[in-house]
Amino acid sequence: MSGTTLDYHNDSPSLSVIEALADELETDPVELEPLYHFVDPEALDQLFQEGTHGDVRVEFVYGDHTVAVQGDGTVVVDETVHERQ
């Protein structure tokens, strides 16, 4: 299993979640239902700012999918770790 670590200067956790969901659902990110219907993207980005400890984890449901964002920047959708593209 491979993982991804965010570059907090260039990436936001919310954008990484969108990319992971699009990959999991095999669709274009613009075709997804807005993330803010399921979680506050700004709060997610603030929670995982640079310097976040690795033991932080946020888990939420997006439609029929379970999404987890970990303090090290790893995004997991339905137990599958998604690498940045």
PDB file of N, CA, C and O in Angstrom, chain B, residues numbered from 101:
ATOM      1  N   MET B 101       0.856  -1.168   0.000  1.00  0.00           N
ATOM      2  CA  MET B 101       0.000   0.000   0.000  1.00  0.00           C
ATOM      3  C   MET B 101       0.904   1.234   0.000  1.00  0.00           C
ATOM      4  O   MET B 101       1.860   1.321   0.770  1.00  0.00           O
ATOM      5  N   SER B 102       0.585   2.170  -0.867  1.00  0.00           N
ATOM      6  CA  SER B 102       1.380   3.392  -0.929  1.00  0.00           C
ATOM      7  C   SER B 102       0.583   4.550  -0.378  1.00  0.00           C
ATOM      8  O   SER B 102      -0.641   4.472  -0.264  1.00  0.00           O
ATOM      9  N   GLY B 103       1.271   5.627  -0.035  1.00  0.00           N
ATOM     10  CA  GLY B 103       0.599   6.782   0.546  1.00  0.00           C
ATOM     11  C   GLY B 103       1.046   8.059  -0.113  1.00  0.00           C
ATOM     12  O   GLY B 103       1.883   8.053  -1.016  1.00  0.00           O
ATOM     13  N   THR B 104       0.478   9.153   0.345  1.00  0.00           N
ATOM     14  CA  THR B 104       0.837  10.456  -0.165  1.00  0.00           C
ATOM     15  C   THR B 104       1.003  11.404   1.001  1.00  0.00           C
ATOM     16  O   THR B 104       0.258  11.337   1.978  1.00  0.00           O
ATOM     17  N   THR B 105       1.966  12.275   0.899  1.00  0.00           N
ATOM     18  CA  THR B 105       2.166  13.302   1.901  1.00  0.00           C
ATOM     19  C   THR B 105       2.002  14.646   1.226  1.00  0.00           C
ATOM     20  O   THR B 105       2.569  14.883   0.159  1.00  0.00           O
ATOM     21  N   LEU B 106       1.244  15.511   1.831  1.00  0.00           N
ATOM     22  CA  LEU B 106       0.950  16.806   1.232  1.00  0.00           C
ATOM     23  C   LEU B 106       2.124  17.764   1.312  1.00  0.00           C
ATOM     24  O   LEU B 106       2.885  17.758   2.280  1.00  0.00           O
ATOM     25  N   ASP B 107       2.259  18.576   0.296  1.00  0.00           N
ATOM     26  CA  ASP B 107       3.156  19.729   0.320  1.00  0.00           C
ATOM     27  C   ASP B 107       2.261  20.886   0.741  1.00  0.00           C
ATOM     28  O   ASP B 107       1.530  21.436  -0.083  1.00  0.00           O
ATOM     29  N   TYR B 108       2.312  21.258   2.017  1.00  0.00           N
ATOM     30  CA  TYR B 108       1.370  22.231   2.554  1.00  0.00           C
ATOM     31  C   TYR B 108       1.512  23.614   1.941  1.00  0.00           C
ATOM     32  O   TYR B 108       0.625  24.453   2.101  1.00  0.00           O
ATOM     33  N   HIS B 109       2.621  23.865   1.238  1.00  0.00           N
ATOM     34  CA  HIS B 109       2.786  25.152   0.575  1.00  0.00           C
ATOM     35  C   HIS B 109       2.034  25.187  -0.746  1.00  0.00           C
ATOM     36  O   HIS B 109       1.669  26.269  -1.206  1.00  0.00           O
ATOM     37  N   ASN B 110       1.792  24.045  -1.370  1.00  0.00           N
ATOM     38  CA  ASN B 110       1.175  23.998  -2.694  1.00  0.00           C
ATOM     39  C   ASN B 110      -0.139  23.243  -2.740  1.00  0.00           C
ATOM     40  O   ASN B 110      -0.880  23.377  -3.713  1.00  0.00           O
ATOM     41  N   ASP B 111      -0.449  22.465  -1.738  1.00  0.00           N
ATOM     42  CA  ASP B 111      -1.635  21.620  -1.751  1.00  0.00           C
ATOM     43  C   ASP B 111      -2.510  21.915  -0.546  1.00  0.00           C
ATOM     44  O   ASP B 111      -2.037  22.381   0.490  1.00  0.00           O
ATOM     45  N   SER B 112      -3.766  21.640  -0.702  1.00  0.00           N
ATOM     46  CA  SER B 112      -4.649  21.722   0.450  1.00  0.00           C
ATOM     47  C   SER B 112      -5.257  20.342   0.661  1.00  0.00           C
ATOM     48  O   SER B 112      -5.495  19.623  -0.309  1.00  0.00           O
ATOM     49  N   PRO B 113      -5.507  19.967   1.883  1.00  0.00           N
ATOM     50  CA  PRO B 113      -6.125  18.676   2.152  1.00  0.00           C
ATOM     51  C   PRO B 113      -7.462  18.510   1.430  1.00  0.00           C
ATOM     52  O   PRO B 113      -7.774  17.421   0.948  1.00  0.00           O
ATOM     53  N   SER B 114      -8.243  19.570   1.354  1.00  0.00           N
ATOM     54  CA  SER B 114      -9.546  19.452   0.687  1.00  0.00           C
ATOM     55  C   SER B 114      -9.383  19.134  -0.798  1.00  0.00           C
ATOM     56  O   SER B 114     -10.157  18.347  -1.343  1.00  0.00           O
ATOM     57  N   LEU B 115      -8.396  19.728  -1.460  1.00  0.00           N
ATOM     58  CA  LEU B 115      -8.146  19.414  -2.876  1.00  0.00           C
ATOM     59  C   LEU B 115      -7.638  17.985  -3.040  1.00  0.00           C
ATOM     60  O   LEU B 115      -7.977  17.311  -4.013  1.00  0.00           O
ATOM     61  N   SER B 116      -6.832  17.525  -2.100  1.00  0.00           N
ATOM     62  CA  SER B 116      -6.359  16.142  -2.146  1.00  0.00           C
ATOM     63  C   SER B 116      -7.512  15.162  -1.963  1.00  0.00           C
ATOM     64  O   SER B 116      -7.526  14.101  -2.586  1.00  0.00           O
ATOM     65  N   VAL B 117      -8.472  15.505  -1.121  1.00  0.00           N
ATOM     66  CA  VAL B 117      -9.656  14.663  -0.931  1.00  0.00           C
ATOM     67  C   VAL B 117     -10.449  14.585  -2.240  1.00  0.00           C
ATOM     68  O   VAL B 117     -10.886  13.506  -2.641  1.00  0.00           O
ATOM     69  N   ILE B 118     -10.629  15.711  -2.892  1.00  0.00           N
ATOM     70  CA  ILE B 118     -11.366  15.732  -4.160  1.00  0.00           C
ATOM     71  C   ILE B 118     -10.663  14.867  -5.203  1.00  0.00           C
ATOM     72  O   ILE B 118     -11.309  14.095  -5.912  1.00  0.00           O
ATOM     73  N   GLU B 119      -9.333  14.997  -5.297  1.00  0.00           N
ATOM     74  CA  GLU B 119      -8.578  14.177  -6.247  1.00  0.00           C
ATOM     75  C   GLU B 119      -8.717  12.689  -5.926  1.00  0.00           C
ATOM     76  O   GLU B 119      -8.880  11.875  -6.835  1.00  0.00           O
ATOM     77  N   ALA B 120      -8.655  12.328  -4.650  1.00  0.00           N
ATOM     78  CA  ALA B 120      -8.777  10.933  -4.247  1.00  0.00           C
ATOM     79  C   ALA B 120     -10.173  10.388  -4.550  1.00  0.00           C
ATOM     80  O   ALA B 120     -10.314   9.259  -5.019  1.00  0.00           O
ATOM     81  N   LEU B 121     -11.194  11.187  -4.282  1.00  0.00           N
ATOM     82  CA  LEU B 121     -12.559  10.754  -4.585  1.00  0.00           C
ATOM     83  C   LEU B 121     -12.759  10.582  -6.086  1.00  0.00           C
ATOM     84  O   LEU B 121     -13.373   9.607  -6.518  1.00  0.00           O
ATOM     85  N   ALA B 122     -12.255  11.505  -6.878  1.00  0.00           N
ATOM     86  CA  ALA B 122     -12.381  11.402  -8.334  1.00  0.00           C
ATOM     87  C   ALA B 122     -11.679  10.146  -8.836  1.00  0.00           C
ATOM     88  O   ALA B 122     -12.177   9.462  -9.730  1.00  0.00           O
ATOM     89  N   ASP B 123     -10.523   9.851  -8.256  1.00  0.00           N
ATOM     90  CA  ASP B 123      -9.793   8.645  -8.631  1.00  0.00           C
ATOM     91  C   ASP B 123     -10.587   7.396  -8.252  1.00  0.00           C
ATOM     92  O   ASP B 123     -10.726   6.474  -9.056  1.00  0.00           O
ATOM     93  N   GLU B 124     -11.098   7.374  -7.041  1.00  0.00           N
ATOM     94  CA  GLU B 124     -11.867   6.221  -6.556  1.00  0.00           C
ATOM     95  C   GLU B 124     -13.128   5.993  -7.394  1.00  0.00           C
ATOM     96  O   GLU B 124     -13.482   4.854  -7.697  1.00  0.00           O
ATOM     97  N   LEU B 125     -13.795   7.076  -7.763  1.00  0.00           N
ATOM     98  CA  LEU B 125     -15.046   6.984  -8.511  1.00  0.00           C
ATOM     99  C   LEU B 125     -14.836   6.987 -10.020  1.00  0.00           C
ATOM    100  O   LEU B 125     -15.787   6.898 -10.796  1.00  0.00           O
ATOM    101  N   GLU B 126     -13.559   7.092 -10.423  1.00  0.00           N
ATOM    102  CA  GLU B 126     -13.200   7.100 -11.838  1.00  0.00           C
ATOM    103  C   GLU B 126     -14.000   8.143 -12.608  1.00  0.00           C
ATOM    104  O   GLU B 126     -14.645   7.838 -13.612  1.00  0.00           O
ATOM    105  N   THR B 127     -13.946   9.380 -12.117  1.00  0.00           N
ATOM    106  CA  THR B 127     -14.658  10.485 -12.738  1.00  0.00           C
ATOM    107  C   THR B 127     -13.809  11.745 -12.681  1.00  0.00           C
ATOM    108  O   THR B 127     -12.786  11.787 -11.997  1.00  0.00           O
ATOM    109  N   ASP B 128     -14.234  12.747 -13.391  1.00  0.00           N
ATOM    110  CA  ASP B 128     -13.567  14.041 -13.366  1.00  0.00           C
ATOM    111  C   ASP B 128     -13.947  14.752 -12.069  1.00  0.00           C
ATOM    112  O   ASP B 128     -15.108  14.700 -11.663  1.00  0.00           O
ATOM    113  N   PRO B 129     -12.999  15.410 -11.415  1.00  0.00           N
ATOM    114  CA  PRO B 129     -13.317  16.092 -10.149  1.00  0.00           C
ATOM    115  C   PRO B 129     -14.481  17.087 -10.261  1.00  0.00           C
ATOM    116  O   PRO B 129     -15.224  17.262  -9.295  1.00  0.00           O
ATOM    117  N   VAL B 130     -14.655  17.734 -11.405  1.00  0.00           N
ATOM    118  CA  VAL B 130     -15.753  18.702 -11.538  1.00  0.00           C
ATOM    119  C   VAL B 130     -17.113  18.025 -11.586  1.00  0.00           C
ATOM    120  O   VAL B 130     -18.138  18.691 -11.440  1.00  0.00           O
ATOM    121  N   GLU B 131     -17.140  16.717 -11.789  1.00  0.00           N
ATOM    122  CA  GLU B 131     -18.396  15.969 -11.823  1.00  0.00           C
ATOM    123  C   GLU B 131     -18.866  15.539 -10.431  1.00  0.00           C
ATOM    124  O   GLU B 131     -19.997  15.080 -10.268  1.00  0.00           O
ATOM    125  N   LEU B 132     -18.002  15.689  -9.441  1.00  0.00           N
ATOM    126  CA  LEU B 132     -18.343  15.273  -8.076  1.00  0.00           C
ATOM    127  C   LEU B 132     -19.315  16.246  -7.422  1.00  0.00           C
ATOM    128  O   LEU B 132     -19.334  17.436  -7.735  1.00  0.00           O
ATOM    129  N   GLU B 133     -20.118  15.718  -6.512  1.00  0.00           N
ATOM    130  CA  GLU B 133     -20.951  16.585  -5.683  1.00  0.00           C
ATOM    131  C   GLU B 133     -20.004  17.427  -4.817  1.00  0.00           C
ATOM    132  O   GLU B 133     -18.993  16.908  -4.345  1.00  0.00           O
ATOM    133  N   PRO B 134     -20.306  18.699  -4.601  1.00  0.00           N
ATOM    134  CA  PRO B 134     -19.393  19.568  -3.847  1.00  0.00           C
ATOM    135  C   PRO B 134     -19.032  18.983  -2.477  1.00  0.00           C
ATOM    136  O   PRO B 134     -19.880  18.455  -1.757  1.00  0.00           O
ATOM    137  N   LEU B 135     -17.759  19.096  -2.155  1.00  0.00           N
ATOM    138  CA  LEU B 135     -17.253  18.568  -0.893  1.00  0.00           C
ATOM    139  C   LEU B 135     -17.947  19.211   0.299  1.00  0.00           C
ATOM    140  O   LEU B 135     -18.154  18.564   1.325  1.00  0.00           O
ATOM    141  N   TYR B 136     -18.306  20.490   0.165  1.00  0.00           N
ATOM    142  CA  TYR B 136     -18.922  21.204   1.298  1.00  0.00           C
ATOM    143  C   TYR B 136     -20.289  20.653   1.680  1.00  0.00           C
ATOM    144  O   TYR B 136     -20.832  21.040   2.715  1.00  0.00           O
ATOM    145  N   HIS B 137     -20.860  19.761   0.876  1.00  0.00           N
ATOM    146  CA  HIS B 137     -22.107  19.105   1.268  1.00  0.00           C
ATOM    147  C   HIS B 137     -21.866  18.049   2.348  1.00  0.00           C
ATOM    148  O   HIS B 137     -22.802  17.591   3.003  1.00  0.00           O
ATOM    149  N   PHE B 138     -20.596  17.670   2.525  1.00  0.00           N
ATOM    150  CA  PHE B 138     -20.261  16.580   3.437  1.00  0.00           C
ATOM    151  C   PHE B 138     -19.323  16.985   4.573  1.00  0.00           C
ATOM    152  O   PHE B 138     -19.377  16.415   5.663  1.00  0.00           O
ATOM    153  N   VAL B 139     -18.466  17.970   4.314  1.00  0.00           N
ATOM    154  CA  VAL B 139     -17.496  18.429   5.316  1.00  0.00           C
ATOM    155  C   VAL B 139     -17.131  19.871   4.960  1.00  0.00           C
ATOM    156  O   VAL B 139     -17.197  20.263   3.795  1.00  0.00           O
ATOM    157  N   ASP B 140     -16.755  20.639   5.946  1.00  0.00           N
ATOM    158  CA  ASP B 140     -16.345  22.025   5.708  1.00  0.00           C
ATOM    159  C   ASP B 140     -14.901  22.019   5.192  1.00  0.00           C
ATOM    160  O   ASP B 140     -13.977  21.759   5.963  1.00  0.00           O
ATOM    161  N   PRO B 141     -14.689  22.305   3.881  1.00  0.00           N
ATOM    162  CA  PRO B 141     -13.336  22.247   3.320  1.00  0.00           C
ATOM    163  C   PRO B 141     -12.361  23.221   3.980  1.00  0.00           C
ATOM    164  O   PRO B 141     -11.190  22.894   4.166  1.00  0.00           O
ATOM    165  N   GLU B 142     -12.829  24.396   4.329  1.00  0.00           N
ATOM    166  CA  GLU B 142     -11.948  25.376   4.977  1.00  0.00           C
ATOM    167  C   GLU B 142     -11.502  24.886   6.349  1.00  0.00           C
ATOM    168  O   GLU B 142     -10.336  25.031   6.715  1.00  0.00           O
ATOM    169  N   ALA B 143     -12.418  24.314   7.098  1.00  0.00           N
ATOM    170  CA  ALA B 143     -12.063  23.774   8.416  1.00  0.00           C
ATOM    171  C   ALA B 143     -11.082  22.613   8.266  1.00  0.00           C
ATOM    172  O   ALA B 143     -10.142  22.488   9.051  1.00  0.00           O
ATOM    173  N   LEU B 144     -11.297  21.768   7.264  1.00  0.00           N
ATOM    174  CA  LEU B 144     -10.395  20.659   7.007  1.00  0.00           C
ATOM    175  C   LEU B 144      -8.989  21.169   6.691  1.00  0.00           C
ATOM    176  O   LEU B 144      -8.003  20.654   7.219  1.00  0.00           O
ATOM    177  N   ASP B 145      -8.903  22.183   5.828  1.00  0.00           N
ATOM    178  CA  ASP B 145      -7.605  22.756   5.477  1.00  0.00           C
ATOM    179  C   ASP B 145      -6.914  23.385   6.685  1.00  0.00           C
ATOM    180  O   ASP B 145      -5.703  23.247   6.853  1.00  0.00           O
ATOM    181  N   GLN B 146      -7.681  24.071   7.517  1.00  0.00           N
ATOM    182  CA  GLN B 146      -7.095  24.704   8.704  1.00  0.00           C
ATOM    183  C   GLN B 146      -6.621  23.665   9.714  1.00  0.00           C
ATOM    184  O   GLN B 146      -5.580  23.838  10.347  1.00  0.00           O
ATOM    185  N   LEU B 147      -7.372  22.605   9.862  1.00  0.00           N
ATOM    186  CA  LEU B 147      -7.007  21.558  10.815  1.00  0.00           C
ATOM    187  C   LEU B 147      -5.688  20.899  10.433  1.00  0.00           C
ATOM    188  O   LEU B 147      -4.899  20.521  11.299  1.00  0.00           O
ATOM    189  N   PHE B 148      -5.456  20.764   9.128  1.00  0.00           N
ATOM    190  CA  PHE B 148      -4.264  20.069   8.654  1.00  0.00           C
ATOM    191  C   PHE B 148      -3.210  21.025   8.107  1.00  0.00           C
ATOM    192  O   PHE B 148      -2.537  20.716   7.124  1.00  0.00           O
ATOM    193  N   GLN B 149      -3.070  22.170   8.735  1.00  0.00           N
ATOM    194  CA  GLN B 149      -2.029  23.115   8.353  1.00  0.00           C
ATOM    195  C   GLN B 149      -0.660  22.539   8.670  1.00  0.00           C
ATOM    196  O   GLN B 149      -0.538  21.560   9.406  1.00  0.00           O
ATOM    197  N   GLU B 150       0.360  23.155   8.109  1.00  0.00           N
ATOM    198  CA  GLU B 150       1.730  22.733   8.369  1.00  0.00           C
ATOM    199  C   GLU B 150       1.965  22.679   9.878  1.00  0.00           C
ATOM    200  O   GLU B 150       1.559  23.575  10.618  1.00  0.00           O
ATOM    201  N   GLY B 151       2.611  21.636  10.304  1.00  0.00           N
ATOM    202  CA  GLY B 151       2.900  21.471  11.723  1.00  0.00           C
ATOM    203  C   GLY B 151       1.894  20.587  12.439  1.00  0.00           C
ATOM    204  O   GLY B 151       2.013  20.361  13.643  1.00  0.00           O
ATOM    205  N   THR B 152       0.901  20.085  11.710  1.00  0.00           N
ATOM    206  CA  THR B 152      -0.083  19.190  12.310  1.00  0.00           C
ATOM    207  C   THR B 152       0.612  17.900  12.730  1.00  0.00           C
ATOM    208  O   THR B 152       1.472  17.383  12.017  1.00  0.00           O
ATOM    209  N   HIS B 153       0.238  17.401  13.868  1.00  0.00           N
ATOM    210  CA  HIS B 153       0.817  16.161  14.367  1.00  0.00           C
ATOM    211  C   HIS B 153       0.212  14.969  13.643  1.00  0.00           C
ATOM    212  O   HIS B 153      -0.954  15.000  13.249  1.00  0.00           O
ATOM    213  N   GLY B 154       0.994  13.935  13.471  1.00  0.00           N
ATOM    214  CA  GLY B 154       0.582  12.742  12.748  1.00  0.00           C
ATOM    215  C   GLY B 154      -0.575  11.988  13.357  1.00  0.00           C
ATOM    216  O   GLY B 154      -1.185  11.162  12.678  1.00  0.00           O
ATOM    217  N   ASP B 155      -0.903  12.240  14.623  1.00  0.00           N
ATOM    218  CA  ASP B 155      -1.972  11.473  15.259  1.00  0.00           C
ATOM    219  C   ASP B 155      -3.359  12.069  15.013  1.00  0.00           C
ATOM    220  O   ASP B 155      -4.354  11.523  15.489  1.00  0.00           O
ATOM    221  N   VAL B 156      -3.439  13.185  14.274  1.00  0.00           N
ATOM    222  CA  VAL B 156      -4.733  13.791  13.941  1.00  0.00           C
ATOM    223  C   VAL B 156      -5.346  13.016  12.786  1.00  0.00           C
ATOM    224  O   VAL B 156      -4.655  12.660  11.831  1.00  0.00           O
ATOM    225  N   ARG B 157      -6.649  12.756  12.878  1.00  0.00           N
ATOM    226  CA  ARG B 157      -7.353  12.038  11.812  1.00  0.00           C
ATOM    227  C   ARG B 157      -8.787  12.540  11.775  1.00  0.00           C
ATOM    228  O   ARG B 157      -9.447  12.645  12.809  1.00  0.00           O
ATOM    229  N   VAL B 158      -9.263  12.849  10.574  1.00  0.00           N
ATOM    230  CA  VAL B 158     -10.662  13.228  10.375  1.00  0.00           C
ATOM    231  C   VAL B 158     -11.271  12.208   9.435  1.00  0.00           C
ATOM    232  O   VAL B 158     -10.704  11.888   8.391  1.00  0.00           O
ATOM    233  N   GLU B 159     -12.428  11.705   9.817  1.00  0.00           N
ATOM    234  CA  GLU B 159     -13.129  10.730   8.989  1.00  0.00           C
ATOM    235  C   GLU B 159     -14.545  11.229   8.775  1.00  0.00           C
ATOM    236  O   GLU B 159     -15.197  11.699   9.707  1.00  0.00           O
ATOM    237  N   PHE B 160     -15.018  11.123   7.533  1.00  0.00           N
ATOM    238  CA  PHE B 160     -16.382  11.536   7.221  1.00  0.00           C
ATOM    239  C   PHE B 160     -16.911  10.674   6.082  1.00  0.00           C
ATOM    240  O   PHE B 160     -16.157   9.969   5.412  1.00  0.00           O
ATOM    241  N   VAL B 161     -18.206  10.744   5.879  1.00  0.00           N
ATOM    242  CA  VAL B 161     -18.857   9.975   4.822  1.00  0.00           C
ATOM    243  C   VAL B 161     -19.183  10.915   3.676  1.00  0.00           C
ATOM    244  O   VAL B 161     -19.759  11.985   3.873  1.00  0.00           O
ATOM    245  N   TYR B 162     -18.805  10.497   2.474  1.00  0.00           N
ATOM    246  CA  TYR B 162     -19.108  11.220   1.250  1.00  0.00           C
ATOM    247  C   TYR B 162     -19.966  10.277   0.414  1.00  0.00           C
ATOM    248  O   TYR B 162     -19.445   9.356  -0.217  1.00  0.00           O
ATOM    249  N   GLY B 163     -21.272  10.502   0.407  1.00  0.00           N
ATOM    250  CA  GLY B 163     -22.178   9.572  -0.279  1.00  0.00           C
ATOM    251  C   GLY B 163     -22.076   8.199   0.358  1.00  0.00           C
ATOM    252  O   GLY B 163     -22.342   8.035   1.549  1.00  0.00           O
ATOM    253  N   ASP B 164     -21.687   7.208  -0.445  1.00  0.00           N
ATOM    254  CA  ASP B 164     -21.520   5.837   0.042  1.00  0.00           C
ATOM    255  C   ASP B 164     -20.079   5.514   0.401  1.00  0.00           C
ATOM    256  O   ASP B 164     -19.736   4.347   0.593  1.00  0.00           O
ATOM    257  N   HIS B 165     -19.236   6.527   0.494  1.00  0.00           N
ATOM    258  CA  HIS B 165     -17.807   6.315   0.683  1.00  0.00           C
ATOM    259  C   HIS B 165     -17.325   6.908   2.004  1.00  0.00           C
ATOM    260  O   HIS B 165     -17.760   7.983   2.416  1.00  0.00           O
ATOM    261  N   THR B 166     -16.424   6.190   2.654  1.00  0.00           N
ATOM    262  CA  THR B 166     -15.792   6.675   3.868  1.00  0.00           C
ATOM    263  C   THR B 166     -14.447   7.290   3.491  1.00  0.00           C
ATOM    264  O   THR B 166     -13.620   6.658   2.834  1.00  0.00           O
ATOM    265  N   VAL B 167     -14.248   8.528   3.920  1.00  0.00           N
ATOM    266  CA  VAL B 167     -13.021   9.269   3.612  1.00  0.00           C
ATOM    267  C   VAL B 167     -12.313   9.574   4.925  1.00  0.00           C
ATOM    268  O   VAL B 167     -12.942   9.989   5.898  1.00  0.00           O
ATOM    269  N   ALA B 168     -11.008   9.368   4.944  1.00  0.00           N
ATOM    270  CA  ALA B 168     -10.201   9.709   6.115  1.00  0.00           C
ATOM    271  C   ALA B 168      -9.009  10.538   5.658  1.00  0.00           C
ATOM    272  O   ALA B 168      -8.368  10.234   4.652  1.00  0.00           O
ATOM    273  N   VAL B 169      -8.729  11.586   6.413  1.00  0.00           N
ATOM    274  CA  VAL B 169      -7.545  12.413   6.187  1.00  0.00           C
ATOM    275  C   VAL B 169      -6.731  12.336   7.469  1.00  0.00           C
ATOM    276  O   VAL B 169      -7.240  12.573   8.565  1.00  0.00           O
ATOM    277  N   GLN B 170      -5.446  11.997   7.307  1.00  0.00           N
ATOM    278  CA  GLN B 170      -4.578  11.823   8.460  1.00  0.00           C
ATOM    279  C   GLN B 170      -3.596  12.979   8.561  1.00  0.00           C
ATOM    280  O   GLN B 170      -3.335  13.674   7.579  1.00  0.00           O
ATOM    281  N   GLY B 171      -3.063  13.176   9.737  1.00  0.00           N
ATOM    282  CA  GLY B 171      -2.167  14.291  10.018  1.00  0.00           C
ATOM    283  C   GLY B 171      -0.937  14.353   9.142  1.00  0.00           C
ATOM    284  O   GLY B 171      -0.364  15.427   8.958  1.00  0.00           O
ATOM    285  N   ASP B 172      -0.515  13.209   8.593  1.00  0.00           N
ATOM    286  CA  ASP B 172       0.644  13.209   7.704  1.00  0.00           C
ATOM    287  C   ASP B 172       0.266  13.534   6.262  1.00  0.00           C
ATOM    288  O   ASP B 172       1.118  13.511   5.373  1.00  0.00           O
ATOM    289  N   GLY B 173      -1.027  13.841   6.027  1.00  0.00           N
ATOM    290  CA  GLY B 173      -1.478  14.198   4.685  1.00  0.00           C
ATOM    291  C   GLY B 173      -2.033  13.045   3.884  1.00  0.00           C
ATOM    292  O   GLY B 173      -2.476  13.238   2.751  1.00  0.00           O
ATOM    293  N   THR B 174      -2.020  11.856   4.443  1.00  0.00           N
ATOM    294  CA  THR B 174      -2.549  10.696   3.738  1.00  0.00           C
ATOM    295  C   THR B 174      -4.068  10.805   3.614  1.00  0.00           C
ATOM    296  O   THR B 174      -4.758  11.154   4.572  1.00  0.00           O
ATOM    297  N   VAL B 175      -4.575  10.503   2.422  1.00  0.00           N
ATOM    298  CA  VAL B 175      -6.015  10.482   2.170  1.00  0.00           C
ATOM    299  C   VAL B 175      -6.407   9.044   1.855  1.00  0.00           C
ATOM    300  O   VAL B 175      -5.816   8.407   0.983  1.00  0.00           O
ATOM    301  N   VAL B 176      -7.407   8.540   2.567  1.00  0.00           N
ATOM    302  CA  VAL B 176      -7.875   7.175   2.378  1.00  0.00           C
ATOM    303  C   VAL B 176      -9.361   7.227   2.038  1.00  0.00           C
ATOM    304  O   VAL B 176     -10.150   7.854   2.745  1.00  0.00           O
ATOM    305  N   VAL B 177      -9.733   6.558   0.945  1.00  0.00           N
ATOM    306  CA  VAL B 177     -11.138   6.455   0.557  1.00  0.00           C
ATOM    307  C   VAL B 177     -11.488   4.979   0.535  1.00  0.00           C
ATOM    308  O   VAL B 177     -10.879   4.197  -0.196  1.00  0.00           O
ATOM    309  N   ASP B 178     -12.472   4.602   1.340  1.00  0.00           N
ATOM    310  CA  ASP B 178     -12.896   3.202   1.434  1.00  0.00           C
ATOM    311  C   ASP B 178     -11.709   2.266   1.629  1.00  0.00           C
ATOM    312  O   ASP B 178     -11.591   1.249   0.946  1.00  0.00           O
ATOM    313  N   GLU B 179     -10.834   2.616   2.564  1.00  0.00           N
ATOM    314  CA  GLU B 179      -9.672   1.812   2.947  1.00  0.00           C
ATOM    315  C   GLU B 179      -8.604   1.713   1.859  1.00  0.00           C
ATOM    316  O   GLU B 179      -7.691   0.895   1.971  1.00  0.00           O
ATOM    317  N   THR B 180      -8.702   2.527   0.813  1.00  0.00           N
ATOM    318  CA  THR B 180      -7.690   2.570  -0.241  1.00  0.00           C
ATOM    319  C   THR B 180      -6.921   3.886  -0.114  1.00  0.00           C
ATOM    320  O   THR B 180      -7.513   4.965  -0.140  1.00  0.00           O
ATOM    321  N   VAL B 181      -5.606   3.788   0.022  1.00  0.00           N
ATOM    322  CA  VAL B 181      -4.767   4.972   0.107  1.00  0.00           C
ATOM    323  C   VAL B 181      -4.545   5.489  -1.313  1.00  0.00           C
ATOM    324  O   VAL B 181      -4.198   4.728  -2.216  1.00  0.00           O
ATOM    325  N   HIS B 182      -4.748   6.783  -1.495  1.00  0.00           N
ATOM    326  CA  HIS B 182      -4.598   7.401  -2.813  1.00  0.00           C
ATOM    327  C   HIS B 182      -3.365   8.261  -2.884  1.00  0.00           C
ATOM    328  O   HIS B 182      -3.114   9.093  -2.012  1.00  0.00           O
ATOM    329  N   GLU B 183      -2.590   8.050  -3.942  1.00  0.00           N
ATOM    330  CA  GLU B 183      -1.396   8.848  -4.171  1.00  0.00           C
ATOM    331  C   GLU B 183      -1.777  10.093  -4.944  1.00  0.00           C
ATOM    332  O   GLU B 183      -2.737  10.098  -5.715  1.00  0.00           O
ATOM    333  N   ARG B 184      -1.009  11.147  -4.725  1.00  0.00           N
ATOM    334  CA  ARG B 184      -1.210  12.378  -5.492  1.00  0.00           C
ATOM    335  C   ARG B 184      -0.849  12.122  -6.931  1.00  0.00           C
ATOM    336  O   ARG B 184       0.068  11.360  -7.237  1.00  0.00           O
ATOM    337  N   GLN B 185      -1.584  12.770  -7.810  1.00  0.00           N
ATOM    338  CA  GLN B 185      -1.321  12.600  -9.248  1.00  0.00           C
ATOM    339  C   GLN B 185      -0.422  13.680  -9.760  1.00  0.00           C
ATOM    340  O   GLN B 185      -0.093  13.699 -10.946  1.00  0.00           O
TER     341      GLN B 185
END
